[in-house]
Amino acid sequence: QMCIRDRCAPAHRKGILMNSTTLDISGMTCAHCVMHVTEELKALDGVKDVKIDLHPGEISTAMVVSENPLDDAALREALDEAGDYKLEGVIRT
């Protein structure tokens, strides 16, 4: 867990920590893909921020900051809703 001070300063003062989840995603090729994946991940309950590092035709990474740990099934469902993308790996910190 981590606290992103510029994103959760009021929560930080209350002792609330944010969770960081890094996703390895295959199938992303362009900015349009980034937009759809970002939109679906941000729609998950408790997600505060999503940043994607696009590597067209390779494994792209998404860093997701959330209030609570994210369930792998919910992450896969969000990617399915976004398009033909596959969750290749998850790292939680």
N, C-alpha and C positions, 0 to 999 in steps of 0.2 A: 504494500500500500504506500501511497505517496500523497503529498499535498501539493497541489499546483496553486501557489499563493495568489497569483494574479487571477485565478479562476474561482477560488473558494476562500478568499480571505475571511469573510464572515463565518463560514463553516469552520475554518481553521481555528479561529478564536474559540469556538465551541468544542474543539477537540475532534472534529470529524475528519477522517482521512479519506482521500480519494484512492481508487484502485486504478492501476495502469495495466492494460492488456495489449500485447503486441500480437498482431495476426499476420501470418504468412498467407497470401492469397494468390492463387493462379487464375489466369484467364483475363486479366485486365490489360487493355491495350492502348487506352487513350483517356483524355480528360473527361469524356462522356462517361466512361466506366467509373472514374474517380467520383464524379458527381452522384451517380446512382448508388454506389456502395456507401459513400458518405451519408447520403440521405437516409438510407435504410438502417445503417448503424446508429445514427443519431436518433432514430425513432425508437430504439430500444429503451426500456424503462431505466432511468437513472444515468444515462449517458450524458456527459457534459461536454465532451470535445472529441473530435476525430481528426487525425492528421494522416494523410496517405502519401507514401513515397512510391511513386509509380515507376515500374521497370517493365516497359512494354514487352510482352511475349515471354517474360520470366516471372519470378516470384516477386510480387509487390508486397509492401508491408504497410499495415495500418496500426497506428497507436490510438487506442481508445481509452479515454479517461472517464471513469464512472463512479457513482456513489457506492455501488455494491459490486461484488464479483459477478462477472457475466458467465452465463451458462453456455457451454459449447453448442448445444442444440439450438439455442436462440440465435447465436452467431451464425450458424449454418443456415438457419431459416432466413435471416436477414440477407445473407449473400444470395440465397436462392431467389428471394423477392427482387433483388437488384438486377439479376441476370444470370448468365452462365459462368459463375465464379465458384471456385472451390477453396475451402479452408484447408490449407496444407499444414498448419501448425499454430500453436497458441503458447505464448509465454506470459505468465502473470508475475507482476512485481509489486 
